[in-house]
Amino acid sequence: MDDEVIDKTAPEEDGYGLDNRTVSAILLAVAAGDAARLADLFEPLHPADIADLLEQVDAGKRREILLLAPRQFDGEVLSELDETLREEVIAFLPPEILAEAVRELESDDVVDLIEDLEKPQQDAILDALEMVDRVAVEQALSYPEYSAGRLMQREVVRAPEHWTVGETIDHLRANKKTLPDQFYHVIVVDPGIRPVGYVTLGKLLSSRRSVRLTDLFEDSFRPIPVTQPDSEVAYAFNQYHLISAPVVDDAGRLVGVITIDDAMNVLDEEHEEDILRLAGVGEGSLNDRVIETTRQRFPWLFVNLLTAIVASLVIAQFEDAIAQVVALAVLMPIIASMGGNAGTQSLTVAVRALATKDLTGSNVWRVVRREVAVGLVNGAIFALVMGLVGLVWFGSAQLGAVIAVAMVVNLSVAALAGILVPVTLDKLGVDPALASGTFVTTVTDVVGFFAFLGLASVVLL
Amino acid sequence: MDDEVIDKTAPEEDGYGLDNRTVSAILLAVAAGDAARLADLFEPLHPADIADLLEQVDAGKRREILLLAPRQFDGEVLSELDETLREEVIAFLPPEILAEAVRELESDDVVDLIEDLEKPQQDAILDALEMVDRVAVEQALSYPEYSAGRLMQREVVRAPEHWTVGETIDHLRANKKTLPDQFYHVIVVDPGIRPVGYVTLGKLLSSRRSVRLTDLFEDSFRPIPVTQPDSEVAYAFNQYHLISAPVVDDAGRLVGVITIDDAMNVLDEEHEEDILRLAGVGEGSLNDRVIETTRQRFPWLFVNLLTAIVASLVIAQFEDAIAQVVALAVLMPIIASMGGNAGTQSLTVAVRALATKDLTGSNVWRVVRREVAVGLVNGAIFALVMGLVGLVWFGSAQLGAVIAVAMVVNLSVAALAGILVPVTLDKLGVDPALASGTFVTTVTDVVGFFAFLGLASVVLL
């Protein structure tokens, strides 16, 4: 089947996202080379949906769409587009359309748009900007990647401490041309342009003109250092329910503002990263080329191969036992997979708890005790189950006893490794989501096989 | 070691979250029964941090803290608290403090606070509310769980179509007492109270008093049906960068408003759920009691045991082969773990792509082809590696060839199952994050062992 295939049975997405009917209509218009029809179909779509469409079709279709309806691809669509596709799409757009597209964007969106591009493409876009915007963008790019400085928008609405509500409103009306599209607070600054507090627009609107801004300050006010990692920024927005926060340089001067939608994006990407890393997938976008994806996944599989070989070496020590009691070979996968699963359960909970800062130095030991207790209880239950399986299946009470004991050892060790490995990696400054899995499964395989086969050769031979 | 242990080496959290120094100071004050000192230490903390503290200590410590400083636990702390702890904490608070605590909350926070409580505790809190709030909360509870109706706040700021900026500002000033703490748009409604558009506060502030609201409407305006699942609401906020959205009933009448911070919470919980489910952890809060956690994880381990037994049954078919060539038993874990890992890689990417709607009926077949191609390429590479390992380690070219072929088969099938299983489950309305893992590993184990041992008994015996 080919890319145009539309699945009529797929549930409609409650009016959100692209429904399959629209996609098929668009693909038909493209196939027919009907530019007018294509424009009509794009017209009602949100930029984010147009971007999704481009991500869902293959490179050939993308090219056709871009050639048929270049005007559709304004700055918003470009900034919604998956990084892996931006270079490709931008390379296709006529320079004048690209220039027009980026001029309408806020500085933070332009930064987000170009920070991952190749130098020549970056310059092409920078040249398209008016000087003032260009300076803003280049300034932002001077901050470290994944820092608040990259995330913030430089268009800020600020007022001096002595202003009243009336003066502020008059100022806003007088400067409406230069106001950002979206802003939620007026940031009050001292003569050194250091933020001292902020006022919500709701308070401004509902207070009498004579009220002083300083009497309307919000408790939620939290300046963010421009060099702070964006993950910390996202944490702060989520933890303290911030809507916008002023960004300050080392001298405490106001250099920009971060709004919740930017923070929401970061949080989204962080989660994505955690999930993919836990699964041993480096990046993993559906748009990467096969060779690219293979390259991303290979290293993880290779590390896994090495650990699997370690497990095999353990088994190799017990070849005689296996040769005499083949049932051992039959039961080995159960040991491995139970240990691996129990370990994954513990380590996933631990990785999440570390990410959300629910697991800290003050409760780590209680959590360890708790996990081990859980491992022991489950281990005991499955020891019983497997003991019976061993007895019934192979008619050997001894074999049943061996696998039962091995199960308790295995699940307890799995629980212990599942918590200690990520916590240790976190202390060492390694992302626990990235490396925990391999370590934990290696531990559970080695310990599991050793306990099972070792016990077996003592008891059964 | 016990709970008071503080790890001085843990990195400071850039001033966010609880730093260990504060935690230890608080625990010392509790141990000393020093209520005044405890109050001083709590004073600068954000409610979210106080909630985190309660989550990090054990039940005994929590009790002591609550008895020493009950006044600290206002409504905000309660609504920040992990669901698993709310009942316990609320049960401890003196009724009058609890009543005072909930009265200051917005209706959506009260709903979030009590929806998971036992009936008696719910009633206790409802009784504490003023009649109008109580009606609002009971109304919200009448909507299905996880629906927009539960998420929205009923305090809305609305204006009739014919109003001007001036009239609206005057209205806001006249009613400032009843305005919600946070609001970002004035929702314009027709005479039937059906929302027809909204105006950002920024536009209101920066426009002249004579301008009509209808001339300031935002494109982003998207009413949300009150019965819509909260996951769809979160998707819409994230996809379309909404800050707030009006909620309408079946007749299109305005019944409330959802703000981005609520949507951000839902998105956060959805991600959490995905990660935990992928790992076969039902709920998994660090605060659950051991028995509770054991109960959550047991079913997944049990299902895994059954699938592992299926794999064992496959192996049992080849006991003779293994008895004659014990090397097979030594190499089996490599087959199993490579297949399992490759499958997990594919299925995780697929599960995420389904969640973000990047994987749809219009591109599923291209993605399948892509994944299989990746599986084949990686399979070929590892076939070579393992072929050599088999040859070198066991000095048998035939054994090397067998495991090489098995590796290609295994990784290709893993890739195929990794994408088809979640897509199929999604179609059937089952959460792919929940069940994919078990199915995929069963497929890879069974196919892997069958291919490896089957080939072996044909080639080697």
Boltz contact constraints between the chains, C-beta under 6 A:
constraints:
  - contact:
      token1: [A, 1]
      token2: [B, 365]
      max_distance: 6.0
  - contact:
      token1: [A, 3]
      token2: [B, 366]
      max_distance: 6.0
  - contact:
      token1: [A, 5]
      token2: [B, 365]
      max_distance: 6.0
  - contact:
      token1: [A, 6]
      token2: [B, 361]
      max_distance: 6.0
  - contact:
      token1: [A, 6]
      token2: [B, 362]
      max_distance: 6.0
  - contact:
      token1: [A, 7]
      token2: [B, 361]
      max_distance: 6.0
  - contact:
      token1: [A, 10]
      token2: [B, 361]
      max_distance: 6.0
  - contact:
      token1: [A, 14]
      token2: [B, 232]
      max_distance: 6.0
  - contact:
      token1: [A, 16]
      token2: [B, 232]
      max_distance: 6.0
  - contact:
      token1: [A, 16]
      token2: [B, 235]
      max_distance: 6.0
  - contact:
      token1: [A, 16]
      token2: [B, 236]
      max_distance: 6.0
  - contact:
      token1: [A, 17]
      token2: [B, 357]
      max_distance: 6.0
  - contact:
      token1: [A, 20]
      token2: [B, 361]
      max_distance: 6.0
  - contact:
      token1: [A, 23]
      token2: [B, 362]
      max_distance: 6.0
  - contact:
      token1: [A, 46]
      token2: [B, 240]
      max_distance: 6.0
  - contact:
      token1: [A, 48]
      token2: [B, 239]
      max_distance: 6.0
  - contact:
      token1: [A, 56]
      token2: [B, 362]
      max_distance: 6.0
  - contact:
      token1: [A, 56]
      token2: [B, 363]
      max_distance: 6.0
  - contact:
      token1: [A, 58]
      token2: [B, 366]
      max_distance: 6.0
  - contact:
      token1: [A, 169]
      token2: [B, 205]
      max_distance: 6.0
  - contact:
      token1: [A, 172]
      token2: [B, 205]
      max_distance: 6.0
  - contact:
      token1: [A, 172]
      token2: [B, 206]
      max_distance: 6.0
  - contact:
      token1: [A, 173]
      token2: [B, 206]
      max_distance: 6.0
  - contact:
      token1: [A, 176]
      token2: [B, 206]
      max_distance: 6.0
  - contact:
      token1: [A, 179]
      token2: [B, 206]
      max_distance: 6.0
  - contact:
      token1: [A, 183]
      token2: [B, 202]
      max_distance: 6.0
  - contact:
      token1: [A, 201]
      token2: [B, 201]
      max_distance: 6.0
  - contact:
      token1: [A, 201]
      token2: [B, 205]
      max_distance: 6.0
  - contact:
      token1: [A, 202]
      token2: [B, 183]
      max_distance: 6.0
  - contact:
      token1: [A, 205]
      token2: [B, 169]
      max_distance: 6.0
  - contact:
      token1: [A, 205]
      token2: [B, 172]
      max_distance: 6.0
  - contact:
      token1: [A, 205]
      token2: [B, 201]
      max_distance: 6.0
  - contact:
      token1: [A, 206]
      token2: [B, 172]
      max_distance: 6.0
  - contact:
      token1: [A, 206]
      token2: [B, 173]
      max_distance: 6.0
  - contact:
      token1: [A, 206]
      token2: [B, 176]
      max_distance: 6.0
  - contact:
      token1: [A, 206]
      token2: [B, 179]
      max_distance: 6.0
  - contact:
      token1: [A, 232]
      token2: [B, 14]
      max_distance: 6.0
  - contact:
      token1: [A, 235]
      token2: [B, 16]
      max_distance: 6.0
  - contact:
      token1: [A, 236]
      token2: [B, 16]
      max_distance: 6.0
  - contact:
      token1: [A, 239]
      token2: [B, 48]
      max_distance: 6.0
  - contact:
      token1: [A, 240]
      token2: [B, 46]
      max_distance: 6.0
  - contact:
      token1: [A, 241]
      token2: [B, 261]
      max_distance: 6.0
  - contact:
      token1: [A, 260]
      token2: [B, 260]
      max_distance: 6.0
  - contact:
      token1: [A, 261]
      token2: [B, 241]
      max_distance: 6.0
  - contact:
      token1: [A, 264]
      token2: [B, 264]
      max_distance: 6.0
  - contact:
      token1: [A, 271]
      token2: [B, 271]
      max_distance: 6.0
  - contact:
      token1: [A, 275]
      token2: [B, 275]
      max_distance: 6.0
  - contact:
      token1: [A, 279]
      token2: [B, 344]
      max_distance: 6.0
  - contact:
      token1: [A, 279]
      token2: [B, 345]
      max_distance: 6.0
  - contact:
      token1: [A, 279]
      token2: [B, 348]
      max_distance: 6.0
  - contact:
      token1: [A, 280]
      token2: [B, 345]
      max_distance: 6.0
  - contact:
      token1: [A, 281]
      token2: [B, 345]
      max_distance: 6.0
  - contact:
      token1: [A, 281]
      token2: [B, 348]
      max_distance: 6.0
  - contact:
      token1: [A, 281]
      token2: [B, 349]
      max_distance: 6.0
  - contact:
      token1: [A, 284]
      token2: [B, 349]
      max_distance: 6.0
  - contact:
      token1: [A, 286]
      token2: [B, 353]
      max_distance: 6.0
  - contact:
      token1: [A, 286]
      token2: [B, 358]
      max_distance: 6.0
  - contact:
      token1: [A, 286]
      token2: [B, 367]
      max_distance: 6.0
  - contact:
      token1: [A, 290]
      token2: [B, 370]
      max_distance: 6.0
  - contact:
      token1: [A, 290]
      token2: [B, 373]
      max_distance: 6.0
  - contact:
      token1: [A, 290]
      token2: [B, 374]
      max_distance: 6.0
  - contact:
      token1: [A, 293]
      token2: [B, 374]
      max_distance: 6.0
  - contact:
      token1: [A, 294]
      token2: [B, 374]
      max_distance: 6.0
  - contact:
      token1: [A, 294]
      token2: [B, 377]
      max_distance: 6.0
  - contact:
      token1: [A, 294]
      token2: [B, 378]
      max_distance: 6.0
  - contact:
      token1: [A, 297]
      token2: [B, 345]
      max_distance: 6.0
  - contact:
      token1: [A, 298]
      token2: [B, 378]
      max_distance: 6.0
  - contact:
      token1: [A, 301]
      token2: [B, 341]
      max_distance: 6.0
  - contact:
      token1: [A, 304]
      token2: [B, 341]
      max_distance: 6.0
  - contact:
      token1: [A, 308]
      token2: [B, 333]
      max_distance: 6.0
  - contact:
      token1: [A, 308]
      token2: [B, 334]
      max_distance: 6.0
  - contact:
      token1: [A, 308]
      token2: [B, 337]
      max_distance: 6.0
  - contact:
      token1: [A, 311]
      token2: [B, 333]
      max_distance: 6.0
  - contact:
      token1: [A, 312]
      token2: [B, 330]
      max_distance: 6.0
  - contact:
      token1: [A, 312]
      token2: [B, 333]
      max_distance: 6.0
  - contact:
      token1: [A, 312]
      token2: [B, 334]
      max_distance: 6.0
  - contact:
      token1: [A, 315]
      token2: [B, 330]
      max_distance: 6.0
  - contact:
      token1: [A, 316]
      token2: [B, 330]
      max_distance: 6.0
  - contact:
      token1: [A, 319]
      token2: [B, 326]
      max_distance: 6.0
  - contact:
      token1: [A, 322]
      token2: [B, 326]
      max_distance: 6.0
  - contact:
      token1: [A, 322]
      token2: [B, 329]
      max_distance: 6.0
  - contact:
      token1: [A, 323]
      token2: [B, 326]
      max_distance: 6.0
  - contact:
      token1: [A, 326]
      token2: [B, 319]
      max_distance: 6.0
  - contact:
      token1: [A, 326]
      token2: [B, 322]
      max_distance: 6.0
  - contact:
      token1: [A, 326]
      token2: [B, 323]
      max_distance: 6.0
  - contact:
      token1: [A, 329]
      token2: [B, 322]
      max_distance: 6.0
  - contact:
      token1: [A, 329]
      token2: [B, 329]
      max_distance: 6.0
  - contact:
      token1: [A, 330]
      token2: [B, 312]
      max_distance: 6.0
  - contact:
      token1: [A, 330]
      token2: [B, 315]
      max_distance: 6.0
  - contact:
      token1: [A, 330]
      token2: [B, 316]
      max_distance: 6.0
  - contact:
      token1: [A, 333]
      token2: [B, 308]
      max_distance: 6.0
  - contact:
      token1: [A, 333]
      token2: [B, 311]
      max_distance: 6.0
  - contact:
      token1: [A, 333]
      token2: [B, 312]
      max_distance: 6.0
  - contact:
      token1: [A, 333]
      token2: [B, 336]
      max_distance: 6.0
  - contact:
      token1: [A, 334]
      token2: [B, 308]
      max_distance: 6.0
  - contact:
      token1: [A, 334]
      token2: [B, 312]
      max_distance: 6.0
  - contact:
      token1: [A, 336]
      token2: [B, 333]
      max_distance: 6.0
  - contact:
      token1: [A, 337]
      token2: [B, 308]
      max_distance: 6.0
  - contact:
      token1: [A, 341]
      token2: [B, 301]
      max_distance: 6.0
  - contact:
      token1: [A, 341]
      token2: [B, 304]
      max_distance: 6.0
  - contact:
      token1: [A, 344]
      token2: [B, 279]
      max_distance: 6.0
  - contact:
      token1: [A, 345]
      token2: [B, 279]
      max_distance: 6.0
  - contact:
      token1: [A, 345]
      token2: [B, 280]
      max_distance: 6.0
  - contact:
      token1: [A, 345]
      token2: [B, 281]
      max_distance: 6.0
  - contact:
      token1: [A, 345]
      token2: [B, 297]
      max_distance: 6.0
  - contact:
      token1: [A, 348]
      token2: [B, 279]
      max_distance: 6.0
  - contact:
      token1: [A, 348]
      token2: [B, 281]
      max_distance: 6.0
  - contact:
      token1: [A, 349]
      token2: [B, 281]
      max_distance: 6.0
  - contact:
      token1: [A, 349]
      token2: [B, 284]
      max_distance: 6.0
  - contact:
      token1: [A, 352]
      token2: [B, 275]
      max_distance: 6.0
  - contact:
      token1: [A, 353]
      token2: [B, 286]
      max_distance: 6.0
  - contact:
      token1: [A, 357]
      token2: [B, 17]
      max_distance: 6.0
  - contact:
      token1: [A, 358]
      token2: [B, 286]
      max_distance: 6.0
  - contact:
      token1: [A, 361]
      token2: [B, 6]
      max_distance: 6.0
  - contact:
      token1: [A, 361]
      token2: [B, 7]
      max_distance: 6.0
  - contact:
      token1: [A, 361]
      token2: [B, 10]
      max_distance: 6.0
  - contact:
      token1: [A, 361]
      token2: [B, 20]
      max_distance: 6.0
  - contact:
      token1: [A, 362]
      token2: [B, 6]
      max_distance: 6.0
  - contact:
      token1: [A, 362]
      token2: [B, 23]
      max_distance: 6.0
  - contact:
      token1: [A, 362]
      token2: [B, 56]
      max_distance: 6.0
  - contact:
      token1: [A, 363]
      token2: [B, 56]
      max_distance: 6.0
  - contact:
      token1: [A, 365]
      token2: [B, 1]
      max_distance: 6.0
  - contact:
      token1: [A, 365]
      token2: [B, 5]
      max_distance: 6.0
  - contact:
      token1: [A, 366]
      token2: [B, 3]
      max_distance: 6.0
  - contact:
      token1: [A, 366]
      token2: [B, 58]
      max_distance: 6.0
  - contact:
      token1: [A, 367]
      token2: [B, 286]
      max_distance: 6.0
  - contact:
      token1: [A, 370]
      token2: [B, 290]
      max_distance: 6.0
  - contact:
      token1: [A, 373]
      token2: [B, 290]
      max_distance: 6.0
  - contact:
      token1: [A, 374]
      token2: [B, 290]
      max_distance: 6.0
  - contact:
      token1: [A, 374]
      token2: [B, 293]
      max_distance: 6.0
  - contact:
      token1: [A, 374]
      token2: [B, 294]
      max_distance: 6.0
  - contact:
      token1: [A, 377]
      token2: [B, 294]
      max_distance: 6.0
  - contact:
      token1: [A, 378]
      token2: [B, 294]
      max_distance: 6.0
  - contact:
      token1: [A, 378]
      token2: [B, 298]
      max_distance: 6.0
